[in-house]
Amino acid sequence: MNAALEFKGVVKRYGRIRALDGLDLSVPAGSIFGLVGSNGAGKTTAMAASVGLLHLSAGEVSLFGEGSFSADLHAGRVSLLPQDARFPPHARVMDLLRYYGRLQGLTRDRLDASITSLLEWVHLTDRRMAPVRTLSHGMTRRLSIVQAFLGTPELVLLDEPLNGLDPREAARIRELILQRHGRQTILISSHNLSDIEALCDQVAFIEKGRLVRQDAMDAIIHRRHRMSYVLTQPAAPDLVGEAIPDVAWETSPDGLTLTANFDASLEPEAVNAMVLRILLDKGVGILEVRRGSDLETEYLSMHPAQPLPPPIPE
């Protein structure tokens, strides 16, 4: 599997603090890759290191198997959307995008075609001649997304790309990203785990500058190996266990949720058909069927929340 981006034992120190502490990570080419971690885990530092904005204390970052970022090798092939992107307030949208496109080495015709298409995608066509200072926060964020995708770079790094967008615009940007799957490699860092789950086919958890876990999204959330059933009345696992012996069953403390865990020899669709038939034949009502887990549940299972402090006295 070819890697668009690799970290090999990367260390970044700020005095005594290690923002990255021996990070090993491989981002497959053509994937939409999610980077998940708590505040201070090293996500933003890793993105900055990817494009040569930081001097590493140790280790190596490699782009496309060609070594660390080089303007000669990688101009126009890599782009970055920082978490807190800022633009010159008096610059006009079109002039600013043409400037960034020229830095990427794009020809005028290709650049203008790319700008026109992307501004339409993010609903900013009517603001193309507007000064940046007249844009709302959400509009400015959409402008930064246009900048990141100009010219279709091979590798796009997006730090909290949907932050500050209204639901309609966020859905449109998600659609734009999904359409690039396989055509570009897109690395997304976000605290919104539902966005990561909806967009990414690969995901990595990092904490304290180290990789904790990396896998395909389907494997992380058990999409092919788990089905859960929310019931109208308590039901014991042996109600269905005898009929489907190759499934390991769990039940919630109140008995209202049954969870089936199984291996790759069984198809989720086949397990679901058998379970539904048995439960309905036994007169057990089914309120909800869930396939797999979810990314938030899996992340929190590895990083339990701290207990709440006592209530503040009135």
N, C-alpha and C positions, 0 to 999 in steps of 0.2 A: 504494500500500500504506500503510494507516494505521499509525502508530507509537504504541505505548503509552508508550514512553520514548525520549528522544533526548538525546544529549550533543553539544554543538556547541562545539568548541575549548575544552573544560573544562581548567582548570589549577587544581591545589591544591598550594600550597607549604607546607612546614614548614621555615622558615629557608631554607637553601640547597638543601634537598631538594625535588624535584618529585615528589609521589606520583602526580599526574596531570599530563601534559605535553601539553596540546592534544588531549585525547581526543575523537574523533568516533565516535559509535556510535548506531545506530538499532535498536530492538527492536520487531519487528512485533507488532501487536495479535493476540492469540490464539495466539501461538507459545509453545513451550517452548524457551527460549534459553539456551545454555550459554556461560559466561564462563570462559575458560581462560588461565592464565598462571602464571609461577613465583612463588615467595614474593617479596613486595614489588613485584609487577607493577602493583598499583593496584586489584585487584578489590574488596577490602573498602572501600577509599576511595570507589570508584565507587558502591557500594551505599549507603553512608552519605550521599553527596552527593545521591543520587536522592530521598531522603526529607527533605532539608533539615537533616540533622544536622551539616553542615559549611558554613562560609562559604567560598565559592569565591574563588580569587585572580583568575580570569578565566573567560570563557565562560559557557555557559548550559545548564542541564538543564531539559527540558520534559516534563511528564507529560500524556499524552493530547492533545498540542497546545495545552495550556492554560497553559503557563509553568511556573515552578518550584513546588515543593510549597507548598500553602496549606492550612491546617487547614480553612478555610471551604469550599474547593473539593474537597479530596481526603480528608477524614476518612471512614473506612470503605471507601474505594476502593483503598487501597494498604496493604500490610503488609510487615514486614521480620522475617526470622529471622536475627539476628546469629550469627556463628560461635561465639561464646562467651557464649550467652545465660545469664543468671543470674536466679533468681526468689527472692523473700523466703522464707527457709527455713521459717518458721512458718505461712505462708499455706496454706490448704487448696486442693486442685486446683480444685474447683467454684467457690469464692469468687474465686479468682484469675482464672479464665476469664471469669466474669461481670463482673469489674472491667474486664478488657481489652475485652470486648464492649461495655460501656457507653461506653468511650472511643471505640470505633468507631461509636457512634451506633445500635447495634442495639436493637430493642425486646425486651422480656423474653421474649415467646413465640418470636420468631425466634432469639434468642440461645440459649435453652435447647434448642431443636430442633437448632441447629448444634452445640452442645457435645455433646449426646447422640450424634449421628451420628459426629462426629469422634473422640470417646473410644472408640467401638466400633471404628472403623477402626484405631486405634493400640493396641488391646488395653489400654486403661486404665480401662475402665468400672468395674472393681472397686476402683479407687484414687481415685474421684471425690471422696471425703471425706477422703482421706489428706493429711497435711501434706507439703509439698514436701521437707522434710528426710528423709523416710522413703523417698523414691524413689531408685532406682539411677541411675547416669549415663545409661544407655540410656533409662530411663523419663522422666527429665528432658528428654532430647532429643526424645522423642516428644511430651511436653507442649508443648515450644516449637513443634513442627510444628502441633499443634492451634491454638495461638495465632495462627500465621501464616495459617491457612485459615479462621478464624472469620468467618462471614458472607459467604463467597465474595467476597473483594475482587477488583477487576478486575485488579490488578497485585500479584503476590506475589514478593518478593525473598528467595531462600534462599541463605544462605552456608554451605557444607558441610553440607547438611541430613541426610545419612546418616552423618555422622561419629559413631562410637561405637555404632551399632546392630548387633545380631547379624544374621546372614544372613537369617533368616526375617522379622524386622521390617523390614529394609532392602528386601526384595522387596515387602512389603506397602505401604510408603511409595512405592516406585516405581510400583506399580499405582495408588495414589491420585493421584499426580501425572499419570500418563498419562491417566487418566479426565478430567482437567480441560483437556486439550488442546482449544483452540478456544473453551472457555467462559471461561477466564481467561488472562492473560499471565503466564508464570512464568519468572523469570530465576534461573538456578542457577549458582553458583560452586562449583567442586569441583576438587580435585587428582586425584580418581579418574576418569580419562578413560573407563573402561568404563561408568561410570554416566552420564556426559555423553553418550556415544555412544548408549546404550540409551534415554535419555529425550528428547533434544533434537532438534528438526528444524532449528534454526539454531544456529550457533556462531561465536564471535569469539575470536581469540587477541589478548591484549594483553601488552605488555612495556614496562617503564619508563614506564608511564602513557600509552602510545600504542597505538592500534589497529594491529595487524600484518596481520590478515586477518579478514574476515567473509564468511560464505557459508552456503548451505544445507548441512546435514550430508551429504546425498547427494553434493553436489559436492566437499566437503572430502575425503571418504573414497572418492571415485570409485565409488560403488555402482552407477552405471549405465554405467560405462565401463571396468571392469577385472575380469578373472577370472584367478585363479591356480590352478595345478594342481600338487600335490605327487605325485611319481611314485615308482615302485619302482626305476626304473633311469634313468640319464641319457638325455635326449632333446634333440636339437638343434631350434631353432625351425623350420628348413626342413622338418621332418617334417610339420608342419601348415600352415606358411606358404603353400605353393603352393595348397593347397585353400581357404584363407580369405585372399585377397590384401588385403582392406581392414583387416586387423588388424596392429598393430605388436607384435612379440614381444620379450620379454626373457627371459633365462635366468639362473638363479643360477650362481655359480662352479662348483658341483659338478654342474650340469646336472639336478638333481633337482626343480627348480621352474621351470615355464614360466608366464609371465604375459602375458596378452593385453590390449592397450590398444586401444580403439576409440572411435569417435565416436557421436553420437546417432542416426545413420542405421541402426545395428545394434542389435538387441535382445539383452540379455545372455542371455536364454533360448535364442535361436537360435544365438548363438555357442557357448554351452555344449553344445548338442546336437551341433553339428558337430564340436567338438573331442573330445568323449567318443567319438563314433563312430570318428573317425580313430585316436585313440590305442589304443582297444581293438582295432580291426582290425589295428593294427601290433604287437599283443601287448605294449603298454606298460601296466603296472598303475598304477592311480590310487589313492593313499591318501587324498587330501583335495582338495576343491574349495572355494576361497574366493572370495566375491563382494566386490569392492572391496578397499580397504585397511582400516586401522583408525585411530582417532583418535590413539592414542599414536604410531604410526609417522609419521603426517603431522605431528604436533606436533614430534616429535624431529627430523624432517628439516629443520624450520625453525629449531630450537634444539638443535644437536648437544650431546651430553653432553661435559663436560670429560674429558680422558684421566685415567685412574687414576694416582695417585702410585706410586712404587716401593714394594714390600712393606716393612713394618717389619722391620728385622733382628731375628732371634731372639737 
